[in-house]
């Protein structure tokens, strides 16, 4: 038996097919992964993301500590509730994890990290906290639910009308705390919606309310095809501790200025930047039949080889799509080895679908 989120019994009662996901018992789908994918693109679906880890960083040195810990710069955050996406790097510039940090005030930040990296992340953060007056608390009193889709926000407002006025004001990548709930306009699907942190004693009534409002429960299967269509990295597939942000399409998350901010991994990144990264993450679109999968070989004619990091059949585009790490000298066309055959693929910018529409 794996670890279970506070929603586990609800998943079972709802008919969720439970599978192991990095040591967690999580729903893969509730009958049809494909239907769940389309419902998020067209209406509203919800995902249990309570296995993610909520960490509250507090103390007089909280700001300086996070400016040291993260490649992006929390000094950019000026307004309470504003969120920042960043890599947390090791000394060699590899990605220990990717995370979202929410600004509460200069002495209090909320950090959300991945599930499978929880123990490693907390140990790394505590190690890096030496010399800083901060505390790092794993907040176990909140569950997390992502409600995503073009109608997601309106349906949440129906269920929690007392929050609607404040929630409607939220810009993208902002969050607000209301009566112990934390509502953030973030997500992982390329659709509008919320990620909501919920007091544990209210999860059942909120879930039931969302079901009554027409929000469909969705599992990990649809979550993965949605995030891949949106071109969003998955830790452990598209980046890890051996991959730098420059090779993981995360260069935009590195705050190089001010030049004297000495964040963990900076020196290694500066060397890599000066020499020029050897590989980069690109999008691939199959121009023939075939489904790309992780670790398939990518042949870059006249240049070398790369590897697919994430791949699937896109339910929205009805063709194979992938993210692949390839030599920087890649052109506009590659070939992917699928079952011993080389299939042609077009190289595109990472990101295939946004707000339900193709961005190819």
VEXMI-718380 format. One line per field, with one value per residue (C-alpha): residue number from 0; residue in three letters; y, z, x. Coordinates in steps of 0.02 Angstrom, whole numbers. Last residue first. Example, Ala and Ser with C-alpha at 12.3 -4.5 7.8 and 13.67 -1.06 7.14 Angstrom:
2
n <- 1, 0;
res <- SER, ALA;
y <- -53, -225;
z <- 357, 390;
x <- 684, 615;
//
This chain:
360
n <- 359, 358, 357, 356, 355, 354, 353, 352, 351, 350, 349, 348, 347, 346, 345, 344, 343, 342, 341, 340, 339, 338, 337, 336, 335, 334, 333, 332, 331, 330, 329, 328, 327, 326, 325, 324, 323, 322, 321, 320, 319, 318, 317, 316, 315, 314, 313, 312, 311, 310, 309, 308, 307, 306, 305, 304, 303, 302, 301, 300, 299, 298, 297, 296, 295, 294, 293, 292, 291, 290, 289, 288, 287, 286, 285, 284, 283, 282, 281, 280, 279, 278, 277, 276, 275, 274, 273, 272, 271, 270, 269, 268, 267, 266, 265, 264, 263, 262, 261, 260, 259, 258, 257, 256, 255, 254, 253, 252, 251, 250, 249, 248, 247, 246, 245, 244, 243, 242, 241, 240, 239, 238, 237, 236, 235, 234, 233, 232, 231, 230, 229, 228, 227, 226, 225, 224, 223, 222, 221, 220, 219, 218, 217, 216, 215, 214, 213, 212, 211, 210, 209, 208, 207, 206, 205, 204, 203, 202, 201, 200, 199, 198, 197, 196, 195, 194, 193, 192, 191, 190, 189, 188, 187, 186, 185, 184, 183, 182, 181, 180, 179, 178, 177, 176, 175, 174, 173, 172, 171, 170, 169, 168, 167, 166, 165, 164, 163, 162, 161, 160, 159, 158, 157, 156, 155, 154, 153, 152, 151, 150, 149, 148, 147, 146, 145, 144, 143, 142, 141, 140, 139, 138, 137, 136, 135, 134, 133, 132, 131, 130, 129, 128, 127, 126, 125, 124, 123, 122, 121, 120, 119, 118, 117, 116, 115, 114, 113, 112, 111, 110, 109, 108, 107, 106, 105, 104, 103, 102, 101, 100, 99, 98, 97, 96, 95, 94, 93, 92, 91, 90, 89, 88, 87, 86, 85, 84, 83, 82, 81, 80, 79, 78, 77, 76, 75, 74, 73, 72, 71, 70, 69, 68, 67, 66, 65, 64, 63, 62, 61, 60, 59, 58, 57, 56, 55, 54, 53, 52, 51, 50, 49, 48, 47, 46, 45, 44, 43, 42, 41, 40, 39, 38, 37, 36, 35, 34, 33, 32, 31, 30, 29, 28, 27, 26, 25, 24, 23, 22, 21, 20, 19, 18, 17, 16, 15, 14, 13, 12, 11, 10, 9, 8, 7, 6, 5, 4, 3, 2, 1, 0;
res <- UNK, UNK, UNK, UNK, UNK, UNK, UNK, UNK, UNK, UNK, UNK, UNK, UNK, UNK, UNK, UNK, UNK, UNK, UNK, UNK, UNK, UNK, UNK, UNK, UNK, UNK, UNK, UNK, UNK, UNK, UNK, UNK, UNK, UNK, UNK, UNK, UNK, UNK, UNK, UNK, UNK, UNK, UNK, UNK, UNK, UNK, UNK, UNK, UNK, UNK, UNK, UNK, UNK, UNK, UNK, UNK, UNK, UNK, UNK, UNK, UNK, UNK, UNK, UNK, UNK, UNK, UNK, UNK, UNK, UNK, UNK, UNK, UNK, UNK, UNK, UNK, UNK, UNK, UNK, UNK, UNK, UNK, UNK, UNK, UNK, UNK, UNK, UNK, UNK, UNK, UNK, UNK, UNK, UNK, UNK, UNK, UNK, UNK, UNK, UNK, UNK, UNK, UNK, UNK, UNK, UNK, UNK, UNK, UNK, UNK, UNK, UNK, UNK, UNK, UNK, UNK, UNK, UNK, UNK, UNK, UNK, UNK, UNK, UNK, UNK, UNK, UNK, UNK, UNK, UNK, UNK, UNK, UNK, UNK, UNK, UNK, UNK, UNK, UNK, UNK, UNK, UNK, UNK, UNK, UNK, UNK, UNK, UNK, UNK, UNK, UNK, UNK, UNK, UNK, UNK, UNK, UNK, UNK, UNK, UNK, UNK, UNK, UNK, UNK, UNK, UNK, UNK, UNK, UNK, UNK, UNK, UNK, UNK, UNK, UNK, UNK, UNK, UNK, UNK, UNK, UNK, UNK, UNK, UNK, UNK, UNK, UNK, UNK, UNK, UNK, UNK, UNK, UNK, UNK, UNK, UNK, UNK, UNK, UNK, UNK, UNK, UNK, UNK, UNK, UNK, UNK, UNK, UNK, UNK, UNK, UNK, UNK, UNK, UNK, UNK, UNK, UNK, UNK, UNK, UNK, UNK, UNK, UNK, UNK, UNK, UNK, UNK, UNK, UNK, UNK, UNK, UNK, UNK, UNK, UNK, UNK, UNK, UNK, UNK, UNK, UNK, UNK, UNK, UNK, UNK, UNK, UNK, UNK, UNK, UNK, UNK, UNK, UNK, UNK, UNK, UNK, UNK, UNK, UNK, UNK, UNK, UNK, UNK, UNK, UNK, UNK, UNK, UNK, UNK, UNK, UNK, UNK, UNK, UNK, UNK, UNK, UNK, UNK, UNK, UNK, UNK, UNK, UNK, UNK, UNK, UNK, UNK, UNK, UNK, UNK, UNK, UNK, UNK, UNK, UNK, UNK, UNK, UNK, UNK, UNK, UNK, UNK, UNK, UNK, UNK, UNK, UNK, UNK, UNK, UNK, UNK, UNK, UNK, UNK, UNK, UNK, UNK, UNK, UNK, UNK, UNK, UNK, UNK, UNK, UNK, UNK, UNK, UNK, UNK, UNK, UNK, UNK, UNK, UNK, UNK, UNK, UNK, UNK, UNK, UNK, UNK, UNK, UNK, UNK, UNK, UNK, UNK, UNK, UNK, UNK, UNK, UNK, UNK, UNK, UNK, UNK, UNK, UNK, UNK, UNK;
y <- 1260, 1351, 1233, 1286, 1231, 1373, 1334, 1184, 1134, 1202, 1183, 1275, 1160, 1026, 922, 734, 596, 413, 301, 120, -5, 3, 193, 281, 466, 568, 753, 910, 1097, 1101, 1040, 1129, 1135, 946, 864, 845, 797, 851, 754, 756, 619, 671, 700, 883, 881, 700, 719, 549, 547, 593, 651, 653, 601, 576, 655, 605, 682, 828, 777, 721, 737, 562, 554, 394, 347, 378, 436, 386, 449, 377, 338, 391, 522, 706, 682, 846, 876, 1011, 1060, 1045, 1100, 1022, 1079, 1236, 1380, 1401, 1563, 1496, 1335, 1431, 1549, 1402, 1319, 1479, 1508, 1335, 1397, 1583, 1714, 1876, 1990, 2000, 2075, 2010, 1835, 1784, 1608, 1560, 1605, 1475, 1340, 1252, 1102, 1118, 1294, 1238, 1115, 927, 797, 840, 811, 878, 824, 656, 661, 826, 851, 1004, 1099, 1104, 1132, 974, 886, 956, 895, 722, 702, 765, 653, 499, 561, 562, 673, 708, 801, 971, 982, 1097, 946, 868, 1030, 1033, 853, 890, 1044, 949, 809, 922, 1032, 947, 947, 1136, 1164, 1225, 1272, 1266, 1369, 1380, 1434, 1301, 1253, 1099, 1127, 1258, 1426, 1553, 1519, 1498, 1470, 1419, 1468, 1592, 1666, 1664, 1736, 1677, 1757, 1672, 1738, 1886, 1864, 1984, 1846, 1756, 1904, 1920, 1733, 1679, 1686, 1607, 1445, 1313, 1432, 1523, 1356, 1329, 1499, 1466, 1298, 1347, 1359, 1213, 1171, 1136, 1084, 1014, 1025, 964, 1074, 1037, 951, 1111, 1055, 1193, 1271, 1394, 1538, 1635, 1595, 1522, 1346, 1355, 1264, 1102, 1127, 1157, 1003, 891, 961, 933, 755, 706, 782, 734, 615, 742, 900, 1067, 1206, 1351, 1475, 1630, 1725, 1853, 1974, 1956, 1828, 1790, 1624, 1506, 1380, 1234, 1143, 1016, 974, 1042, 1028, 1183, 1091, 1165, 1097, 1192, 1241, 1292, 1431, 1482, 1640, 1681, 1845, 1823, 1979, 2102, 2138, 1978, 2017, 1998, 1813, 1795, 1643, 1521, 1479, 1445, 1607, 1723, 1603, 1629, 1817, 1827, 1711, 1795, 1870, 1705, 1597, 1467, 1373, 1212, 1133, 966, 895, 733, 839, 860, 786, 836, 925, 947, 1090, 1126, 1103, 1069, 993, 885, 830, 756, 671, 592, 524, 455, 358, 265, 364, 386, 351, 380, 390, 272, 361, 283, 372, 347, 175, 148, 170, 161, 289, 228, 379, 283, 242, 423, 483, 359, 428, 614, 644, 585, 409, 339, 170, 0;
z <- -1688, -1555, -1565, -1466, -1301, -1198, -1257, -1359, -1430, -1316, -1347, -1507, -1657, -1740, -1868, -1857, -1981, -1927, -1922, -1900, -1772, -1661, -1666, -1700, -1718, -1866, -1865, -1962, -1931, -1890, -1736, -1697, -1512, -1501, -1446, -1290, -1344, -1303, -1393, -1502, -1601, -1692, -1657, -1609, -1455, -1403, -1427, -1442, -1318, -1286, -1145, -1138, -1318, -1347, -1450, -1589, -1699, -1819, -2002, -1983, -1804, -1755, -1603, -1501, -1399, -1213, -1177, -1303, -1474, -1551, -1736, -1894, -1997, -1977, -1795, -1702, -1598, -1467, -1417, -1264, -1288, -1297, -1302, -1199, -1248, -1175, -1087, -1036, -968, -868, -801, -758, -655, -558, -526, -456, -286, -296, -283, -318, -375, -556, -511, -630, -700, -648, -718, -755, -940, -961, -917, -1086, -1003, -1069, -999, -839, -812, -823, -711, -561, -661, -813, -943, -866, -681, -658, -789, -899, -968, -1156, -1142, -1245, -1121, -973, -1044, -1089, -913, -820, -925, -865, -685, -656, -684, -579, -677, -627, -657, -514, -413, -433, -373, -220, -179, -187, -77, 51, 57, 68, 209, 361, 276, 253, 65, -44, -214, -385, -496, -676, -851, -967, -1017, -906, -759, -657, -571, -517, -333, -195, -18, 107, 292, 285, 120, 70, -102, -250, -406, -558, -679, -604, -459, -451, -479, -325, -211, -266, -282, -109, -23, -180, -144, -251, -386, -385, -414, -564, -636, -615, -702, -856, -977, -893, -733, -551, -461, -285, -141, 38, 185, 364, 324, 302, 297, 394, 345, 476, 437, 517, 385, 423, 376, 266, 122, 220, 266, 83, 27, 159, 117, -68, -51, 60, -56, -226, -276, -230, -316, -230, -172, -79, 31, 80, 245, 308, 161, 148, 78, -84, -166, -227, -365, -390, -503, -420, -391, -566, -609, -599, -531, -357, -353, -420, -365, -526, -520, -549, -456, -375, -318, -165, -74, -201, -221, -291, -401, -246, -260, -391, -505, -483, -307, -142, -115, -156, -53, 100, 78, 76, 224, 330, 460, 470, 379, 241, 230, 131, 37, -42, -192, -148, -128, -317, -335, -507, -560, -728, -812, -986, -1158, -1133, -962, -1026, -1172, -1062, -948, -1099, -1158, -988, -982, -832, -679, -725, -660, -481, -353, -227, -198, -204, -363, -439, -397, -476, -423, -554, -487, -464, -369, -203, -231, -269, -116, -5, -68, -54, 103, 0, 14, 29, -49, 0;
x <- 68, -33, -181, -333, -410, -341, -165, -111, 60, 195, 382, 430, 426, 532, 436, 442, 482, 472, 626, 573, 639, 487, 483, 648, 612, 674, 711, 657, 673, 858, 950, 1114, 1071, 1087, 924, 818, 643, 466, 333, 178, 90, -68, -252, -225, -337, -312, -123, -40, 102, 283, 396, 587, 619, 804, 941, 1060, 1190, 1212, 1199, 1019, 956, 901, 789, 796, 643, 670, 492, 359, 309, 150, 150, 63, 154, 197, 240, 256, 411, 441, 616, 727, 906, 1078, 1259, 1232, 1348, 1522, 1475, 1304, 1379, 1509, 1376, 1265, 1402, 1434, 1249, 1212, 1152, 1113, 1250, 1157, 1300, 1242, 1074, 1019, 1040, 863, 847, 666, 678, 815, 689, 683, 766, 944, 968, 880, 1023, 999, 1084, 975, 816, 727, 599, 555, 598, 507, 373, 394, 246, 217, 28, -3, 112, 17, -149, -84, -12, -165, -275, -183, -166, -352, -502, -656, -791, -854, -1041, -1093, -1154, -981, -903, -1015, -975, -788, -810, -914, -786, -632, -696, -618, -447, -436, -422, -279, -350, -268, -379, -433, -388, -321, -143, -155, -40, -127, -120, -248, -221, -351, -286, -419, -403, -546, -484, -300, -263, -161, -87, -12, -144, -235, -354, -501, -630, -563, -601, -783, -809, -753, -924, -999, -902, -990, -1051, -883, -796, -909, -867, -682, -686, -787, -640, -552, -461, -501, -341, -370, -249, -265, -214, -165, -2, 99, 280, 368, 534, 598, 714, 857, 987, 1159, 1108, 955, 1041, 1038, 856, 812, 907, 827, 654, 682, 747, 601, 471, 544, 405, 272, 332, 360, 243, 326, 232, 331, 336, 462, 459, 270, 149, 240, 198, 335, 304, 422, 544, 658, 841, 877, 1061, 1171, 1323, 1295, 1118, 969, 794, 705, 580, 400, 345, 178, 101, -10, 50, 122, 308, 381, 531, 641, 593, 730, 732, 876, 818, 908, 1005, 860, 753, 865, 873, 683, 657, 792, 673, 579, 455, 453, 288, 303, 158, 205, 112, 22, -135, -146, -320, -378, -536, -621, -712, -784, -705, -519, -547, -691, -582, -446, -573, -657, -489, -441, -603, -674, -624, -441, -265, -323, -181, -102, 65, 239, 292, 120, 49, -120, -301, -438, -561, -739, -805, -803, -620, -576, -673, -581, -414, -457, -350, -200, -132, 43, 68, 0;
//
